[in-house]
Amino acid sequence: MKETISFKIQGMDCAEEVAVLKREVGPLAGNEENLVFDILNGKMTVIPGDKAVDEEAIVRAVSVTGMKAVPWNETHPSGAGRAVGGFWQSNGRLIMCGLSGFLLISAFITQAVYQGGVMNAFAGEGHRLPLYTVFLYLSAVVSGAWFIAPKAVYAARKLRPDMNLLMIVAVIGAIGIKEWFEAGVVTFLFTLALLLESWSVGRARRAIKSLMDISPNTARYICPKDGDIIEKTVAEVPVGSIVIVRPGEKIPLDGIVTKGSTHVNQAPITGESTPVSKMIGDEVFAGAINGDGAFEFRSTKQASDTTLARIIHMVENAQSRRAVSEQWVERFAHFYTPAMMAFAVLVALVPPLLFGGRWNLWFYEALVILVIACPCALVISTPVSIVSGMTSAARAGVLIKGGTYLEAPARLNAIAIDKTGTLTHGAPQVQKIIPLNGHTENELLALAAALEAHSTHPIAGAILSKARSLDVECASAEDFNIVQGKGAEGVIDGMKYRIGSHRFIDETGVENEEFHEMAVEMEDAGHSLVVIWNEDHVCGLISIADTIRSEAVNVVKSMKKSGIKRVVMLTGDNRQTAAAVAAATGVDEFRAELLPEDKVTAVSELTKSLGHVAMVGDGVNDAPAMAASSLGIAMGAIGTDAAIETADIALMSDDLSKLAWLIGHSRRTLAVIKQNITFALAIKVLFIVLALAGMATLWMAIAADMGASLLVIFNGLRLLKQ
């Protein structure tokens, strides 16, 4: 597999620049789909396809657009990656903006002195200014437009007007009618707006990077050769090393506790409010904070592959999966900008030609419309809101894989939810062991444990746990085979045995009427039955029961209260057990004894009748149903790579209440996005009306546009505090 190539794109501020880069760089990368953009970090990643990628050609193509590409260095100690560049690349915009402001103030002071006071300067006529004042104003314009003009030239050459071209045309128009002060103010304020937007966007960027600071950069581990304690960077610690963690320290890597016990604060990863007890054999995760106990653990993953590293990687990559609202704004801006330029031309020409209006006045108002038409506030506020919402969710232990999935919970009409491990604790325990036909309890348990030794299902875990607690020895099963959705079979001591549900044995015809009645009676009481039999007789059955989560009832109520039309429980368990759980939790409907393909059918039916439907499960067994749903949500995904990979959203902690929180958070995010779009458009409509009434000025328009941009960005950043 070819390695990706990343660049820091200096001057990439919003979706308009992304569209430009797609057009220029896309053909060099094979097609636009091979380009991934991270606006917040100013990063462009090229995914090589069949076509070889020429890095120098890409750098040249980017420079044509008025932007600049420099290599991205991923080996920065923080893991965040950084761009290779000097002082000018990092501070050029700030310097030119500051210079523009200084020259503008200097020009205005000389104008005020020349015209006899500040008020006279405001009311003064531009064509009567001395040359040195004009020179200062022009210098302020050149400084402010230093990074804007190349983009505007590119937009003009390609006949694709954007906000940079709008500003340059407005400034040239102001200069053309000798409104020097207006030209300088518009340029400076637009440059300042872009600088402040960059700073505001940096807030969201720093919030993402704060995730990277959760895990320490170094770890102490025991050298296997001489037993010495060595301290190295986490990247240098070999997998399988015994790592030492002292009280109060952050855990540097993922691993399994081998010595000691403690309580660990996993809130940075899972959002859990209380510390979690850790003993020998328990998993620990990089970034979690150790409590009062010292302990040792064996590292199980490299630093680049820990659960935390995967979360960070997915939060960063999530920006490429753009939200529906983001895509709408980009499409809108594509048609909006040229339409507003055409409208400005009409404003400049129609009143003087048809109604005898003054050319100077209507040309000036056309310039005002060009300034206020700038779509920057519109296009930048949505990605900031989306990333703020995803970062806030990550802090709360909810991993969302993209903007489209952040918006999806707000549109849900129904939720299909797995029973075991979701509505229940997923840690069932053996209640009764009933041997039959001459077998003893220990024999029956030994047979069951041998057949379940290869399974990761919670019921198998309960049987194995019971066998260990009673010190039951069991032989290994040979020729083991899983019967999908029903049970398993294998050969023990030369005889073939089967284990599975009552439904499974019922299909084989081995059971008699007496056994059937006993099994049905126990299932009616809400127990899950595991039956063991061979070709001659039924060996016995094991009764297993799970407990319902204490928060399940309130969560189901909250989801219904929030507008979810139907909450449907899906389970492979027997109907009686499912009915008992459904009645206790208050779900609207349940479907029991489902095979994986049955769950897919159930989700497809719900989607067809109710529209947007989420499937909530463990992310592994329920993967097909998740794929069939509008939104796949994995419960308790911490440490489970398959769950993180499978689901669209992963609830890292084993906390069902995060499901209700997710729906509310999604709706808050969508509300903020709608507020931002409405406010940005309302400001533009207001100033267009003022311009048509002859009441708006250029500096008022740019100040309003800058204020609108900052307000919608800060409104989006509020989501970081959720």
MIZA-123200 format. One line per 3 residues: for each residue x, y, z of C-alpha. Coordinates in nm, 3 decimals. Last residue first. Layout:
BEGIN
X,Y,Z ~ ...
This chain:
BEGIN
-2.116,2.121,2.630 ~ -1.826,2.368,2.660 ~ -1.681,2.296,2.317
-2.027,2.363,2.172 ~ -1.979,2.731,2.253 ~ -1.720,2.733,1.974
-2.002,2.743,1.720 ~ -2.141,3.065,1.867 ~ -1.787,3.200,1.868
-1.766,3.131,1.496 ~ -2.110,3.278,1.428 ~ -2.021,3.596,1.618
-1.679,3.632,1.456 ~ -1.811,3.610,1.103 ~ -2.104,3.841,1.176
-1.872,4.101,1.326 ~ -1.645,4.085,1.022 ~ -1.944,4.122,0.790
-2.082,4.411,0.994 ~ -1.742,4.585,0.998 ~ -1.708,4.526,0.622
-2.050,4.675,0.555 ~ -2.004,4.973,0.785 ~ -1.667,5.047,0.625
-1.823,5.041,0.279 ~ -2.115,5.265,0.367 ~ -2.487,5.190,0.383
-2.779,5.435,0.362 ~ -2.847,5.454,-0.014 ~ -3.180,5.269,0.020
-3.050,4.992,-0.204 ~ -2.745,4.974,0.023 ~ -2.961,4.955,0.335
-3.163,4.669,0.179 ~ -2.842,4.489,0.083 ~ -2.721,4.555,0.436
-3.019,4.382,0.594 ~ -3.009,4.086,0.351 ~ -2.642,4.028,0.434
-2.700,4.041,0.809 ~ -2.994,3.799,0.773 ~ -2.781,3.552,0.573
-2.515,3.529,0.844 ~ -2.779,3.508,1.121 ~ -2.976,3.229,0.950
-2.663,3.025,0.874 ~ -2.531,3.064,1.226 ~ -2.860,2.984,1.396
-2.904,2.676,1.175 ~ -2.555,2.556,1.270 ~ -2.624,2.621,1.639
-2.951,2.424,1.619 ~ -2.774,2.133,1.448 ~ -2.517,2.125,1.727
-2.784,2.136,1.998 ~ -2.974,1.858,1.820 ~ -2.663,1.641,1.804
-2.591,1.705,2.170 ~ -2.945,1.606,2.270 ~ -2.929,1.281,2.071
-2.583,1.205,2.211 ~ -2.692,1.269,2.570 ~ -2.973,1.012,2.532
-2.718,0.755,2.413 ~ -2.464,0.859,2.676 ~ -2.717,0.735,2.935
-2.630,0.378,2.831 ~ -2.290,0.397,3.000 ~ -2.038,0.123,2.917
-1.789,0.389,2.816 ~ -1.653,0.452,2.467 ~ -1.989,0.520,2.303
-1.883,0.467,1.940 ~ -2.052,0.648,1.650 ~ -2.044,0.537,1.286
-1.978,0.184,1.412 ~ -1.754,-0.085,1.268 ~ -1.403,0.048,1.332
-1.458,0.142,1.697 ~ -1.641,-0.185,1.760 ~ -1.365,-0.390,1.595
-1.097,-0.214,1.798 ~ -1.261,-0.298,2.130 ~ -1.050,-0.129,2.397
-1.323,0.119,2.476 ~ -1.631,0.034,2.266 ~ -1.885,0.024,2.549
-2.184,0.058,2.314 ~ -2.150,0.084,1.935 ~ -2.383,0.313,1.737
-2.460,0.252,1.369 ~ -2.664,0.521,1.191 ~ -2.909,0.496,0.900
-2.932,0.121,0.957 ~ -2.832,-0.166,0.725 ~ -2.464,-0.138,0.820
-2.554,-0.147,1.188 ~ -2.761,-0.461,1.129 ~ -2.462,-0.631,0.962
-2.226,-0.517,1.244 ~ -2.446,-0.648,1.528 ~ -2.208,-0.923,1.633
-1.917,-0.677,1.628 ~ -2.030,-0.322,1.708 ~ -2.173,-0.407,2.047
-2.520,-0.280,1.963 ~ -2.727,0.029,1.886 ~ -2.892,0.046,1.544
-3.017,0.390,1.444 ~ -3.322,0.454,1.223 ~ -3.396,0.747,0.988
-3.708,0.674,0.782 ~ -3.999,0.527,0.978 ~ -4.153,0.258,0.754
-3.861,0.165,0.528 ~ -3.603,0.215,0.799 ~ -3.801,-0.002,1.040
-3.826,-0.279,0.780 ~ -3.453,-0.258,0.707 ~ -3.374,-0.277,1.079
-3.587,-0.590,1.120 ~ -3.435,-0.755,0.811 ~ -3.082,-0.685,0.934
-3.175,-0.825,1.275 ~ -3.305,-1.140,1.105 ~ -2.970,-1.178,0.924
-2.791,-1.182,1.259 ~ -3.033,-1.452,1.387 ~ -3.328,-1.332,1.590
-3.491,-1.525,1.874 ~ -3.673,-1.212,1.989 ~ -3.827,-0.894,1.848
-3.933,-0.623,2.089 ~ -4.162,-0.321,2.072 ~ -4.226,0.012,2.238
-3.948,-0.019,2.495 ~ -4.055,0.030,2.857 ~ -3.747,-0.110,3.032
-3.919,-0.369,3.255 ~ -4.171,-0.484,2.995 ~ -3.903,-0.520,2.728
-3.676,-0.713,2.965 ~ -3.953,-0.961,3.054 ~ -4.063,-0.996,2.692
-3.704,-1.066,2.579 ~ -3.669,-1.341,2.839 ~ -3.995,-1.498,2.724
-3.913,-1.463,2.354 ~ -3.579,-1.642,2.370 ~ -3.254,-1.451,2.317
-3.130,-1.346,1.973 ~ -3.227,-0.992,2.056 ~ -3.374,-0.675,1.906
-3.537,-0.409,2.123 ~ -3.736,-0.140,1.942 ~ -3.762,0.223,2.055
-4.022,0.399,1.841 ~ -4.114,0.761,1.774 ~ -3.798,0.927,1.907
-3.918,1.279,1.996 ~ -3.696,1.380,2.287 ~ -3.948,1.242,2.535
-3.920,0.899,2.376 ~ -3.542,0.907,2.409 ~ -3.564,1.030,2.768
-3.809,0.753,2.863 ~ -3.578,0.487,2.714 ~ -3.286,0.641,2.905
-3.485,0.653,3.228 ~ -3.572,0.283,3.207 ~ -3.219,0.176,3.112
-3.041,0.366,3.393 ~ -3.039,0.074,3.637 ~ -2.912,-0.162,3.370
-3.117,-0.481,3.347 ~ -2.965,-0.795,3.493 ~ -2.876,-1.112,3.298
-2.994,-1.465,3.365 ~ -2.850,-1.805,3.284 ~ -3.010,-2.148,3.329
-2.793,-2.444,3.235 ~ -2.942,-2.754,3.074 ~ -2.887,-3.126,3.078
-2.725,-3.415,2.898 ~ -3.004,-3.454,2.643 ~ -2.977,-3.796,2.480
-2.822,-4.023,2.221 ~ -2.663,-3.795,1.955 ~ -2.525,-3.562,2.219
-2.684,-3.286,2.423 ~ -2.612,-2.962,2.611 ~ -2.884,-2.696,2.647
-2.819,-2.332,2.736 ~ -3.132,-2.161,2.861 ~ -3.189,-1.790,2.906
-3.412,-1.722,3.204 ~ -3.714,-1.491,3.203 ~ -3.958,-1.696,3.410
-4.130,-1.805,3.088 ~ -3.794,-1.947,2.982 ~ -3.793,-2.170,3.291
-4.143,-2.303,3.216 ~ -4.054,-2.355,2.848 ~ -3.751,-2.564,2.945
-3.951,-2.784,3.184 ~ -4.223,-2.840,2.924 ~ -3.967,-2.934,2.657
-3.786,-3.174,2.889 ~ -4.109,-3.362,2.960 ~ -4.204,-3.367,2.590
-3.876,-3.522,2.475 ~ -3.573,-3.346,2.325 ~ -3.373,-3.484,2.032
-3.585,-3.337,1.752 ~ -3.296,-3.141,1.601 ~ -3.498,-2.819,1.554
-3.600,-2.816,1.923 ~ -3.235,-2.848,2.016 ~ -3.161,-2.515,1.841
-3.472,-2.338,1.974 ~ -3.378,-2.435,2.328 ~ -3.051,-2.253,2.268
-2.713,-2.408,2.210 ~ -2.459,-2.675,2.289 ~ -2.382,-2.985,2.085
-2.174,-3.288,2.164 ~ -1.989,-3.540,1.946 ~ -1.820,-3.825,2.132
-1.451,-3.923,2.116 ~ -1.352,-3.771,2.449 ~ -1.513,-3.440,2.350
-1.602,-3.373,1.983 ~ -1.750,-3.035,1.894 ~ -2.066,-2.839,1.832
-2.177,-2.477,1.862 ~ -2.481,-2.257,1.916 ~ -2.772,-2.103,1.726
-2.679,-1.771,1.562 ~ -2.416,-1.928,1.339 ~ -2.350,-2.294,1.420
-1.990,-2.266,1.539 ~ -1.763,-2.567,1.481 ~ -1.508,-2.743,1.699
-1.345,-3.051,1.550 ~ -1.194,-3.115,1.895 ~ -1.325,-2.986,2.228
-1.070,-2.944,2.505 ~ -1.115,-3.135,2.827 ~ -1.265,-2.965,3.130
-1.157,-2.929,3.488 ~ -1.409,-2.772,3.725 ~ -1.244,-2.550,3.985
-1.588,-2.430,4.106 ~ -1.510,-2.061,4.037 ~ -1.343,-2.154,3.708
-1.648,-2.344,3.586 ~ -1.878,-2.056,3.683 ~ -1.660,-1.806,3.493
-1.657,-2.032,3.187 ~ -2.038,-2.056,3.192 ~ -2.085,-1.680,3.238
-1.833,-1.601,2.964 ~ -2.017,-1.831,2.724 ~ -2.335,-1.635,2.797
-2.148,-1.310,2.732 ~ -2.042,-1.433,2.384 ~ -1.665,-1.450,2.329
-1.669,-1.817,2.221 ~ -1.378,-2.062,2.191 ~ -1.408,-2.207,2.542
-1.785,-2.249,2.500 ~ -1.769,-2.619,2.400 ~ -1.525,-2.715,2.675
-1.713,-2.504,2.930 ~ -2.045,-2.673,2.847 ~ -1.895,-3.022,2.882
-1.728,-2.932,3.214 ~ -2.052,-2.776,3.346 ~ -2.245,-3.092,3.263
-1.985,-3.313,3.425 ~ -1.974,-3.089,3.734 ~ -2.352,-3.093,3.770
-2.363,-3.473,3.736 ~ -2.485,-3.671,3.435 ~ -2.719,-3.971,3.469
-2.980,-3.875,3.211 ~ -3.018,-3.512,3.314 ~ -2.810,-3.239,3.482
-2.981,-2.910,3.582 ~ -2.737,-2.626,3.654 ~ -2.916,-2.316,3.781
-2.847,-1.941,3.796 ~ -2.532,-1.899,3.587 ~ -2.452,-1.530,3.556
-2.509,-1.278,3.279 ~ -2.257,-0.999,3.217 ~ -2.416,-0.802,2.934
-2.527,-0.535,3.177 ~ -2.873,-0.523,3.020 ~ -3.020,-0.262,2.788
-2.691,-0.263,2.598 ~ -2.478,-0.564,2.687 ~ -2.748,-0.809,2.583
-3.059,-0.637,2.451 ~ -2.967,-0.480,2.116 ~ -3.131,-0.150,2.034
-3.326,-0.038,1.731 ~ -3.384,0.336,1.753 ~ -3.655,0.524,1.567
-3.723,0.868,1.417 ~ -3.364,0.991,1.408 ~ -3.290,1.335,1.263
-3.089,1.479,1.552 ~ -2.891,1.155,1.571 ~ -2.767,1.212,1.210
-2.604,1.554,1.258 ~ -2.291,1.418,1.424 ~ -2.281,1.130,1.175
-2.259,1.368,0.876 ~ -1.994,1.566,1.059 ~ -1.768,1.265,1.089
-1.662,0.959,1.284 ~ -1.816,1.045,1.619 ~ -1.643,0.906,1.929
-1.849,0.965,2.245 ~ -1.641,0.964,2.564 ~ -1.747,1.309,2.685
-1.422,1.462,2.562 ~ -1.485,1.302,2.225 ~ -1.832,1.461,2.219
-1.685,1.806,2.280 ~ -1.439,1.745,1.997 ~ -1.719,1.635,1.763
-1.933,1.940,1.846 ~ -1.642,2.180,1.810 ~ -1.555,2.014,1.478
-1.910,2.060,1.350 ~ -1.947,2.417,1.476 ~ -1.614,2.521,1.321
-1.711,2.347,0.996 ~ -2.040,2.543,0.989 ~ -1.904,2.887,1.080
-1.649,2.905,0.799 ~ -1.879,2.899,0.494 ~ -2.142,3.149,0.602
-1.918,3.402,0.772 ~ -1.692,3.396,0.465 ~ -1.972,3.445,0.210
-1.863,3.801,0.112 ~ -2.184,3.964,-0.016 ~ -2.138,4.248,0.235
-1.838,4.375,0.043 ~ -1.987,4.337,-0.305 ~ -2.309,4.503,-0.187
-2.111,4.800,-0.056 ~ -1.933,4.825,-0.393 ~ -2.273,4.839,-0.564
-2.364,5.119,-0.321 ~ -2.058,5.315,-0.442 ~ -2.149,5.264,-0.808
-2.501,5.375,-0.718 ~ -2.383,5.701,-0.562 ~ -2.120,5.784,-0.824
-2.354,5.720,-1.117 ~ -2.628,5.945,-0.980 ~ -2.973,5.807,-1.056
-3.161,5.891,-1.376 ~ -3.419,5.615,-1.336 ~ -3.336,5.371,-1.616
-2.964,5.417,-1.682 ~ -2.857,5.556,-1.342 ~ -3.074,5.313,-1.138
-2.993,5.006,-1.359 ~ -2.613,5.025,-1.385 ~ -2.448,5.003,-1.040
-2.727,4.797,-0.884 ~ -2.720,4.562,-1.187 ~ -2.344,4.513,-1.149
-2.393,4.438,-0.777 ~ -2.655,4.175,-0.868 ~ -2.411,4.006,-1.106
-2.149,3.996,-0.830 ~ -2.414,3.859,-0.592 ~ -2.501,3.579,-0.835
-2.132,3.496,-0.882 ~ -2.098,3.450,-0.502 ~ -2.428,3.267,-0.438
-2.383,2.985,-0.689 ~ -2.078,2.819,-0.529 ~ -2.173,2.956,-0.187
-2.495,2.751,-0.190 ~ -2.311,2.432,-0.287 ~ -2.061,2.485,-0.003
-2.338,2.569,0.244 ~ -2.532,2.255,0.149 ~ -2.223,2.035,0.188
-2.161,2.178,0.533 ~ -2.529,2.130,0.629 ~ -2.512,1.764,0.524
-2.200,1.714,0.735 ~ -1.861,1.650,0.585 ~ -1.679,1.323,0.625
-1.329,1.472,0.576 ~ -1.349,1.632,0.921 ~ -1.375,1.286,1.077
-1.009,1.223,0.986 ~ -0.890,1.431,1.282 ~ -1.140,1.278,1.525
-1.052,0.934,1.386 ~ -0.680,0.980,1.442 ~ -0.736,1.113,1.794
-0.961,0.818,1.881 ~ -0.712,0.571,1.733 ~ -0.430,0.724,1.935
-0.644,0.699,2.250 ~ -0.719,0.330,2.186 ~ -0.348,0.269,2.139
-0.204,0.205,1.791 ~ 0.062,0.476,1.755 ~ 0.199,0.410,2.104
0.244,0.042,2.020 ~ -0.001,-0.203,2.170 ~ -0.018,-0.469,2.441
0.197,-0.317,2.715 ~ 0.227,-0.540,3.020 ~ 0.118,-0.362,3.335
0.265,-0.261,3.669 ~ 0.092,-0.094,3.960 ~ 0.116,0.188,4.214
-0.208,0.269,4.395 ~ -0.344,0.615,4.474 ~ -0.522,0.686,4.146
-0.386,0.647,3.792 ~ -0.505,0.883,3.519 ~ -0.620,0.741,3.183
-0.431,0.868,2.877 ~ -0.323,0.527,2.753 ~ -0.566,0.254,2.850
-0.575,-0.015,3.118 ~ -0.714,-0.367,3.079 ~ -0.775,-0.590,3.379
-0.579,-0.913,3.441 ~ -0.448,-0.809,3.783 ~ -0.679,-0.544,3.929
-0.824,-0.211,3.812 ~ -1.118,-0.035,3.978 ~ -1.274,0.241,3.768
-1.278,0.606,3.878 ~ -1.615,0.789,3.865 ~ -1.756,1.035,3.610
-1.700,0.822,3.302 ~ -1.624,1.040,2.996 ~ -1.471,0.740,2.820
-1.129,0.867,2.714 ~ -1.043,1.163,2.939 ~ -1.282,1.018,3.202
-1.079,0.699,3.251 ~ -0.982,0.782,3.612 ~ -0.813,0.467,3.739
-0.851,0.293,4.074 ~ -0.563,0.074,4.186 ~ -0.426,-0.279,4.206
-0.081,-0.431,4.199 ~ 0.099,-0.647,3.944 ~ 0.028,-0.771,3.591
-0.231,-0.517,3.470 ~ -0.295,-0.558,3.097 ~ -0.195,-0.289,2.844
-0.256,0.033,2.656 ~ 0.021,0.291,2.685 ~ 0.138,0.595,2.889
-0.093,0.576,3.193 ~ -0.102,0.920,3.352 ~ 0.056,0.951,3.694
-0.121,1.010,4.025 ~ 0.025,0.704,4.197 ~ 0.317,0.549,4.006
0.294,0.351,3.682 ~ 0.557,0.092,3.588 ~ 0.557,-0.067,3.240
0.637,-0.435,3.180 ~ 0.723,-0.456,2.809 ~ 0.513,-0.670,2.574
0.520,-0.418,2.288 ~ 0.854,-0.241,2.289 ~ 0.874,0.112,2.437
1.040,0.344,2.183 ~ 0.722,0.526,2.076 ~ 0.638,0.591,2.442
0.956,0.793,2.480 ~ 1.208,0.629,2.711 ~ 1.264,0.568,3.083
1.447,0.246,3.176 ~ 1.413,0.053,3.503 ~ 1.684,-0.211,3.528
1.584,-0.579,3.533 ~ 1.902,-0.692,3.354 ~ 1.779,-0.835,3.023
1.401,-0.776,3.036 ~ 1.447,-0.400,3.094 ~ 1.163,-0.288,3.318
0.960,0.003,3.183 ~ 0.923,0.375,3.255 ~ 0.718,0.568,3.000
0.756,0.898,2.815 ~ 0.536,1.131,2.608 ~ 0.242,1.127,2.850
-0.111,1.073,2.709 ~ -0.374,1.344,2.747 ~ -0.175,1.595,2.541
-0.317,1.454,2.219 ~ -0.672,1.531,2.325 ~ -0.560,1.892,2.375
-0.480,1.887,2.003 ~ -0.850,1.872,1.923 ~ -0.926,2.168,2.151
-0.628,2.352,2.003 ~ -0.782,2.321,1.656 ~ -1.120,2.442,1.785
-0.954,2.750,1.932 ~ -0.743,2.786,1.618 ~ -1.065,2.845,1.426
-1.103,3.159,1.634 ~ -0.746,3.269,1.558 ~ -0.794,3.206,1.187
-1.123,3.394,1.203 ~ -0.941,3.680,1.373 ~ -0.682,3.689,1.093
-0.948,3.667,0.821 ~ -1.143,3.950,0.987 ~ -0.824,4.158,1.023
-0.756,4.117,0.649 ~ -1.114,4.223,0.573 ~ -1.086,4.514,0.816
-0.759,4.633,0.664 ~ -0.879,4.611,0.304 ~ -1.213,4.778,0.372
-1.050,5.052,0.580 ~ -0.789,5.132,0.315 ~ -1.041,5.149,0.032
-1.282,5.358,0.240 ~ -1.006,5.606,0.331 ~ -0.897,5.634,-0.031
-1.246,5.697,-0.173 ~ -1.095,5.826,-0.499 ~ -1.379,5.694,-0.724
-1.139,5.440,-0.878 ~ -0.984,5.368,-0.539 ~ -1.325,5.258,-0.410
-1.373,5.043,-0.721 ~ -1.031,4.882,-0.675 ~ -1.127,4.804,-0.312
-1.464,4.653,-0.411 ~ -1.303,4.445,-0.688 ~ -1.037,4.322,-0.441
-1.301,4.229,-0.182 ~ -1.525,4.038,-0.422 ~ -1.221,3.862,-0.570
-1.124,3.737,-0.224 ~ -1.483,3.628,-0.153 ~ -1.493,3.408,-0.463
-1.553,3.456,-0.834 ~ -1.483,3.156,-1.058 ~ -1.382,3.294,-1.397
-1.060,3.086,-1.379 ~ -0.841,3.392,-1.436 ~ -1.054,3.604,-1.200
-1.039,3.342,-0.922 ~ -0.659,3.311,-0.964 ~ -0.618,3.688,-0.946
-0.834,3.698,-0.632 ~ -0.623,3.427,-0.469 ~ -0.304,3.621,-0.548
-0.466,3.944,-0.413 ~ -0.562,3.814,-0.069 ~ -0.219,3.748,0.086
-0.080,4.095,0.018 ~ -0.420,4.268,0.023 ~ -0.369,4.430,0.362
-0.017,4.546,0.279 ~ -0.120,4.676,-0.067 ~ -0.421,4.862,0.077
-0.217,5.020,0.359 ~ 0.047,5.122,0.102 ~ -0.229,5.282,-0.109
-0.348,5.478,0.194 ~ 0.008,5.589,0.273 ~ 0.066,5.695,-0.091
-0.261,5.891,-0.093 ~ -0.145,6.073,0.220 ~ 0.195,6.147,0.059
0.023,6.270,-0.259 ~ -0.186,6.536,-0.082 ~ -0.563,6.478,-0.060
-0.821,6.668,-0.267 ~ -0.958,6.363,-0.453 ~ -1.058,6.196,-0.124
-1.318,6.450,-0.016 ~ -1.338,6.525,0.353 ~ -1.630,6.431,0.579
-1.431,6.187,0.791 ~ -1.123,6.410,0.761 ~ -1.326,6.714,0.863
-1.439,6.526,1.170 ~ -1.078,6.440,1.257 ~ -0.946,6.794,1.220
-0.807,7.063,0.986 ~ -0.797,6.900,0.642 ~ -0.419,6.848,0.628
-0.392,6.736,0.990 ~ -0.687,6.496,0.952 ~ -0.545,6.358,0.625
-0.202,6.307,0.787 ~ -0.372,6.127,1.076 ~ -0.579,5.913,0.837
-0.268,5.806,0.647 ~ -0.086,5.712,0.968 ~ -0.388,5.515,1.091
-0.406,5.327,0.760 ~ -0.029,5.269,0.757 ~ -0.040,5.117,1.106
-0.343,4.899,1.023 ~ -0.183,4.770,0.703 ~ 0.140,4.698,0.889
-0.050,4.502,1.155 ~ -0.230,4.300,0.888 ~ 0.098,4.241,0.704
0.272,4.122,1.022 ~ -0.018,3.901,1.136 ~ -0.040,3.739,0.795
0.334,3.673,0.776 ~ 0.358,3.515,1.122 ~ 0.392,3.140,1.068
0.515,3.136,0.710 ~ 0.734,3.439,0.780 ~ 0.903,3.277,1.081
1.000,2.964,0.897 ~ 0.827,2.655,0.767 ~ 0.790,2.280,0.806
0.431,2.216,0.905 ~ 0.344,2.028,1.217 ~ 0.220,1.690,1.329
0.008,1.639,1.634 ~ 0.204,1.347,1.772 ~ 0.321,1.565,2.057
0.682,1.476,1.976 ~ 0.652,1.596,1.612 ~ 0.716,1.306,1.379
0.426,1.378,1.142 ~ 0.605,1.657,0.951 ~ 0.385,1.812,0.683
0.559,1.936,0.369 ~ 0.488,2.293,0.251 ~ 0.211,2.406,0.016
0.143,2.774,-0.061 ~ -0.175,2.952,-0.160 ~ -0.231,3.199,-0.444
-0.396,2.934,-0.662 ~ -0.086,2.894,-0.881 ~ 0.117,2.810,-0.568
-0.098,2.498,-0.514 ~ -0.014,2.364,-0.860 ~ 0.359,2.424,-0.802
0.354,2.234,-0.471 ~ 0.157,1.952,-0.639 ~ 0.410,1.931,-0.922
0.692,1.914,-0.666 ~ 0.523,1.626,-0.486 ~ 0.476,1.420,-0.804
0.219,1.149,-0.726 ~ 0.226,0.827,-0.929 ~ -0.117,0.737,-1.076
-0.291,0.420,-0.966 ~ -0.404,0.596,-0.651 ~ -0.191,0.792,-0.405
-0.388,0.940,-0.114 ~ -0.294,1.309,-0.098 ~ -0.347,1.479,0.237
-0.412,1.853,0.265 ~ -0.374,2.023,0.603 ~ -0.472,2.373,0.714
-0.524,2.241,1.066 ~ -0.885,2.353,1.089 ~ -0.946,2.298,0.719
-0.846,1.930,0.724 ~ -0.869,1.822,0.361 ~ -0.852,1.477,0.202
-0.757,1.442,-0.167 ~ -0.779,1.112,-0.354 ~ -1.150,1.168,-0.423
-1.058,1.472,-0.634 ~ -0.903,1.250,-0.903 ~ -0.569,1.097,-1.001
-0.363,1.303,-0.758 ~ -0.238,1.541,-1.030 ~ -0.594,1.582,-1.165
-0.721,1.676,-0.816 ~ -0.453,1.939,-0.749 ~ -0.605,2.231,-0.940
-0.981,2.165,-0.916 ~ -0.965,2.017,-0.567 ~ -0.747,2.306,-0.453
-1.007,2.561,-0.565 ~ -1.289,2.373,-0.389 ~ -1.081,2.361,-0.070
-1.017,2.736,-0.099 ~ -1.391,2.797,-0.105 ~ -1.446,2.558,0.187
-1.250,2.772,0.431 ~ -0.916,2.916,0.535 ~ -0.650,2.763,0.315
-0.387,3.040,0.304 ~ -0.086,2.826,0.392 ~ -0.156,2.467,0.297
0.042,2.229,0.519 ~ 0.104,1.922,0.307 ~ 0.050,1.548,0.352
0.157,1.250,0.141 ~ -0.012,0.911,0.188 ~ 0.194,0.595,0.176
0.138,0.342,-0.099 ~ 0.000,0.000,0.000
